């Protein structure tokens, strides 16, 4: 009798596992966790269901919107049991815009969920005992608003009115934004003023569908510490009618603007900047300060988007490096040299590399400007340069990497295995690729700890600093 009951239960489970969710189907769902993109994750008939806007522990009724072989996505129809951490998003266009994903979640709980996203990634992509790892609480911001120093707003027409904003989530519908709550007030003010100038003088606005018109995007960057503002007009072609009038009005209405630039991008692409840049008025760069360091920011220069939290991030890198003044340190993916220069006074020697030659030139200028003589920068990849340096008798004690979202190049990871620095510090903006790279190095390196840092409050992004130490016997 018992064996027959067990057989029926097994048969029922097998039948349930083969039941497929259909598009438009409505069903109840309990949300178990947040996904890496900030969506709620639940399971229906053993299938993963992603629900934007849903929160862990909520009981919801959802409608399936897209079906894939391994998962489904759905939208909330009704919340039966609400999370105690759910809050009303303060942004009026939050649900349309898609720039933020977590404004409906209380900030302190955001920090906890971001730590959990890191844990999930490690559980999914490594064979490590994650429960025994030192994964520290996420370091948040005292004021998690007004933190972005750069905005890139598309411009378009709505009837006879020029609008500026972002494309809605998974669409090419432009959502007008006059006051983005995560942008520095100076970027909001400058963008809105430039939009009004384009409106007032009837400047031709680019139509992406027809591929006609001129002004495509308004990019604004502000120096948090200096108050200097740079405006970049992205245009579909070099000729900008009424250019002198536009420049004159920007100067008159926005005296804080120190740099006005034009960039030309006539390609059919979602990439904002084109290859040609013209200096229209004022300085070619604006100044920004991080701690004791000052940086010149050109229109296309990469710079951290949250300067306040960048100081926190770099100080955590310094803690992880544990420099005593005797170490040789490599700063891979160095960009304009920010991390290496932050560490330079505590190291014997810094060597940085990047494949972008313009960034290397900037790094050299930055080192010279700050009187840092123990840092040198070379164009190239770490996997090319490190073996050559080791062969010449120069072996690093520590390596710091801050790679793109795709993670470290596989050749670099293999080179690290061969060069074997005592300390490897991995600054990551993607927990999934971080976990995969940690797994690749797990035979040679032990993860001492991982420190998440919230660089982008109210979004699903989480930055991590991981300290890896070479295991004995390697």
Buried (B, 14 or more C-beta within 10 A) or exposed (E): EEEEEEEEEEEEEEEEEEEEBEEEBEBEBBBEBBBBEBBBBBEBBEBBBBBBBBBBBBBBBBBBBEBEEEBBBBEBEEBEEEBEBBEEBEBEBBBBBBBBBBBBBBBEBBBBBBBBBBBBBBEEBBEBEBEEBEBBEBBBBEEBBBBBBBBBBBBBBEEEEBBBBBBBBEEEEBBBBEEBBBBBEBBBBBBBBBBBBBBEEEBBBBEBEEEEBBBBBBBBBBBBBBEBBBBBBBBBEEEBEBBEEBBEBBEEBBEEBBBBBBBBBBEEEEEBBBEEBBBBBBBBBBBBBBEEBBBBBBBBBEBBBBBBBBBBBBBBBBEBBBBEEEBBBBBBBBBBBBBBBBBBEBBBBBBBBBEBEEBBEBBBBBBEEBEBEBBBBBBBBBBBBBEEBBEEEEBBBBBBBBBEEEBBBEEBBBBBBEBBBBBBBBBBBBBBBBBBBBBBBBEBBBBEBBBBBBBBBBBBBBBBBBBBBBEEEE
